[in-house]
Amino acid sequence: MYSTLTDIENLGLRSKFNFADGHAYQDLNSFEAILGQLPNLWEKASRIGVKEQERSYRHAFATLAASPAILDYPHFRICPTASNSIDVVAAWCRQHKLKVGLLEPTFDNLHLLLVRREVEVVPVPEEGLHADIEDSIGAAGIDALFLVNPNNPTGQVLSEEQFRKIISTCVVQNITLLLDNTFRFFVAQNYDQYQILLDSGVNFISIEDTGKVWPTLDMKASLVFYSKSVKKDVEVIYDEIYLCISPFSLAILEEFLITSAKLGLKKTIWDEVSKRRQMFRSTIAGSILQTEAISCDSLLSVEWVRIQGVFKSDLELAQFFQRKDLILLPGRNFYWSTKDHRQVMNVRFSLLKGEKHFTHALESLKAGLDDINAGLYQVAI
């Protein structure tokens, strides 16, 4: 039995067909030319130094994110991974003894990292947040609100109106806003999130990432931006653990950002996701699997799916496909506060795999679904 989503992702890395982790492993395609630049990027990184490379990377990120507010924003650090950034945030929350309201459903490692740092965490249901922001936040009785936008796994995205209302509520109630924006580049940047944050005066820490988007063999950089009000403590925690990350890694990743800005996210990323989503939905059509209603318009690189009939639970379906060496994520762990998972009938599939791997994985998925439709699988009694 695997107790966390990360446990299952590890299993996926050792399996033949892996739909588990949401990391970007698609083919290089538009980014192939970067491989020929590695010697020059090494020379550049060694010449300009760590801090200048960090500023250069921040500038490329802000440009692609269409966020002029952070082009020269001084209050930032860069972690090796988004999980590292979450841990820094968790350490800061523990230092200040904050009660944190965390979005649900969402990836369970956010909750796990907070709890490991002995932070008190309570759920903020996504459905309620989108329905009545002020009541949803106020009822939680929290000191900090931790949101994932866009949200993994559902693909729900906060509109500018919703984002502004959340911020105004946090300002009025003196709540620190914590943001996980690691899937941001799968959706159009329709408003400058950071300009709104800075204009509002809200206390905030915001986490960015590259690992879900670009095929860099898990070389990543996770920018952390924060308000001046939390600068001192956040930077002390960061410097004690990391101090800095490799400027060579940043130089490489910066080229991926620059290429995406030059060619457009549609050509470099969105079309890849759309193609795979169409292939996936065609594969499950007419089967016991159906894209969850709230996720039908999702643009993320993952698909949130509902199970209909035959299987008693998400875990039972996951175990059926595991016997076929195909790994997906059961939905129960995204509901990290729920003790009774009998009603959870969702699973999550990741889409950004290499084209050959993805095609073969879909063939295996289709074969399993055909067996189920043919009655060759019996539910255990």
SVG drawing of the C-alpha trace seen along z (x, -y; Angstrom):
<svg xmlns="http://www.w3.org/2000/svg" viewBox="-22 -50 56 62">
<polyline fill="none" stroke="black" stroke-width="0.4" points="0.0,0.0 1.3,-3.4 0.5,-6.2 1.3,-9.4 1.1,-10.6 4.9,-10.9 5.1,-7.2 3.0,-6.4 5.0,-8.8 8.2,-6.9 6.5,-3.7 5.7,-5.3 9.3,-6.1 10.1,-2.4 7.2,-1.2 6.8,-0.7 3.8,-3.0 3.8,-6.1 0.9,-8.5 1.7,-9.4 4.1,-12.3 3.2,-15.7 6.8,-16.5 7.5,-17.6 9.1,-14.8 7.8,-15.7 10.2,-15.7 12.4,-18.8 11.0,-19.9 11.1,-23.7 13.9,-23.6 16.4,-21.3 18.8,-24.2 19.4,-24.9 21.5,-21.7 24.1,-23.2 24.4,-26.3 25.5,-24.5 29.3,-25.4 28.4,-29.0 25.9,-28.9 28.6,-27.5 30.9,-30.3 28.2,-32.9 27.3,-31.5 30.9,-31.4 31.6,-34.9 28.7,-36.9 28.3,-35.3 25.4,-34.0 23.5,-37.2 23.6,-38.6 22.5,-35.3 19.6,-35.3 18.5,-38.8 18.8,-37.8 16.6,-34.7 14.1,-36.8 13.8,-39.2 13.2,-36.4 10.6,-34.9 8.8,-38.2 8.8,-38.8 7.2,-35.4 4.7,-35.8 3.7,-39.2 4.4,-40.7 6.3,-44.0 5.8,-44.4 8.6,-41.8 11.0,-42.7 13.2,-44.4 11.5,-43.3 14.2,-42.9 12.5,-40.6 13.0,-37.1 15.0,-33.9 15.4,-30.8 15.0,-27.3 16.1,-24.1 12.5,-22.8 9.0,-23.9 8.9,-21.4 12.0,-23.2 10.1,-26.5 7.1,-25.0 9.3,-23.8 10.8,-27.3 7.2,-28.7 6.3,-26.0 9.3,-26.8 8.3,-30.5 4.7,-29.6 6.0,-27.5 8.3,-30.2 5.3,-32.6 2.9,-29.9 0.4,-30.5 -2.7,-28.5 -2.8,-27.8 -5.9,-27.2 -4.9,-25.0 -6.9,-24.5 -8.6,-21.1 -8.4,-19.1 -4.8,-19.7 -1.5,-17.7 -0.9,-16.2 2.8,-17.1 1.8,-20.7 0.0,-19.4 2.7,-16.9 5.5,-19.5 3.5,-21.9 2.7,-19.2 6.3,-18.0 7.2,-21.6 4.5,-21.2 2.2,-23.8 -1.6,-23.6 -3.4,-23.1 -7.2,-23.3 -8.9,-22.7 -10.4,-25.4 -12.7,-23.6 -12.2,-24.7 -15.9,-24.5 -16.7,-26.9 -13.8,-29.2 -15.2,-29.8 -18.8,-30.1 -18.3,-32.6 -14.8,-33.8 -15.4,-36.0 -17.4,-33.4 -15.1,-30.5 -12.0,-32.4 -13.6,-33.9 -15.1,-30.6 -11.7,-29.0 -10.3,-31.2 -6.9,-31.2 -3.7,-33.4 -2.5,-32.4 -4.3,-31.2 -2.4,-28.8 -3.9,-28.6 -2.8,-26.7 -3.6,-28.6 -4.2,-27.0 -5.1,-24.1 -3.7,-20.7 -5.6,-18.4 -8.9,-20.1 -7.4,-22.8 -9.6,-25.5 -8.2,-29.1 -8.9,-32.2 -10.3,-35.0 -8.9,-38.5 -12.1,-39.4 -11.8,-36.4 -8.1,-37.1 -8.7,-40.7 -11.5,-39.7 -9.3,-37.1 -6.6,-39.7 -9.0,-42.3 -10.4,-39.8 -6.9,-38.8 -6.0,-42.5 -9.2,-43.2 -8.7,-40.0 -4.9,-40.4 -4.3,-37.1 -1.0,-36.3 -1.6,-35.0 0.6,-32.0 0.4,-31.1 1.6,-28.1 1.6,-29.2 3.6,-26.3 1.2,-25.5 0.8,-29.1 2.3,-28.8 -0.4,-26.4 -2.9,-29.3 -2.9,-32.7 -1.5,-35.5 -4.5,-37.7 -3.6,-40.0 -0.5,-40.9 -0.9,-39.0 2.1,-40.6 1.0,-44.2 -2.2,-43.5 -0.4,-41.9 2.0,-44.9 -0.7,-47.5 -2.8,-45.9 -0.2,-45.9 -1.1,-42.3 1.5,-40.1 2.4,-37.4 4.8,-34.7 4.4,-33.3 6.0,-30.2 6.8,-29.7 8.4,-26.8 9.6,-25.4 9.5,-21.6 5.9,-21.1 6.4,-22.9 9.7,-22.5 11.4,-19.2 14.7,-19.7 15.1,-16.2 14.1,-17.5 16.5,-20.4 14.3,-23.1 14.2,-26.5 11.6,-27.7 11.4,-31.4 9.9,-32.7 8.7,-36.2 7.5,-37.8 6.4,-41.1 8.8,-43.3 6.9,-42.7 8.2,-39.0 11.6,-39.6 13.9,-39.3 12.6,-36.0 12.1,-34.3 15.6,-35.2 17.2,-34.0 15.5,-30.6 16.4,-30.4 20.1,-31.3 20.5,-28.8 19.4,-26.0 20.4,-26.9 22.2,-30.3 21.9,-30.0 21.5,-27.4 23.6,-26.7 24.0,-29.6 24.6,-27.1 21.2,-25.6 19.6,-29.0 21.4,-29.9 20.0,-26.8 16.5,-27.3 16.5,-31.0 17.0,-29.9 13.8,-27.8 12.0,-30.8 13.4,-33.0 12.6,-30.5 9.0,-30.2 8.7,-34.0 10.1,-34.2 8.0,-31.4 5.0,-31.7 3.7,-29.4 1.0,-28.2 3.5,-26.7 6.1,-25.5 3.8,-24.2 0.0,-24.6 -0.2,-22.7 1.7,-19.8 -0.7,-19.6 -3.8,-20.0 -2.6,-17.2 -2.1,-14.8 -5.4,-15.8 -7.3,-15.0 -5.5,-11.7 -6.2,-10.8 -9.9,-11.8 -10.3,-9.8 -8.8,-6.8 -11.2,-6.8 -14.3,-7.7 -17.1,-5.2 -15.3,-3.6 -15.8,-3.7 -13.6,-6.8 -14.8,-10.3 -13.2,-13.7 -14.6,-15.3 -17.2,-17.9 -15.4,-20.8 -12.2,-19.9 -13.5,-19.7 -12.0,-23.1 -8.8,-22.5 -5.6,-23.5 -3.2,-21.9 -0.9,-19.0 -2.9,-16.6 -6.4,-15.2 -8.8,-14.8 -11.0,-11.8 -14.1,-10.3 -14.7,-6.5 -18.2,-5.3 -19.3,-1.9 -17.6,1.5 -14.9,0.4 -15.6,-0.4 -12.9,-3.0 -10.1,-5.0 -7.6,-2.7 -9.1,0.4 -8.8,-1.0 -5.2,-2.1 -4.3,1.4 -6.0,3.0 -3.8,0.9 -0.7,1.4 -0.9,5.1 -0.6,4.1 2.6,2.0 0.6,-1.2 0.7,-3.8 -1.8,-6.6 -2.7,-8.6 -5.7,-7.7 -7.7,-10.8 -8.1,-10.2 -4.8,-11.7 -5.7,-15.0 -8.4,-15.2 -5.7,-15.4 -7.9,-16.2 -10.5,-13.4 -10.4,-10.4 -13.1,-8.5 -12.1,-8.0 -15.0,-5.7 -16.7,-8.4 -13.6,-9.4 -14.0,-8.1 -11.4,-10.2 -8.0,-9.5 -5.4,-11.7 -3.4,-11.1 -0.4,-13.2 0.0,-14.1 3.4,-15.5 5.4,-12.4 7.5,-11.7 5.4,-11.1 6.4,-7.4 6.0,-6.7 2.7,-8.4 1.3,-6.6 2.3,-3.2 0.9,-4.1 -2.4,-5.0 -2.4,-1.7 -2.0,0.1 -4.7,-2.0 -7.1,-1.2 -6.4,2.5 -7.2,2.4 -10.4,0.5 -11.5,2.9 -11.0,5.8 -13.2,4.0 -15.9,3.2 -15.8,6.8 -16.5,8.0 -13.1,9.6 -12.6,7.8 -14.7,8.8 -15.0,6.5 -13.7,8.3 -16.5,9.1"/>
</svg>
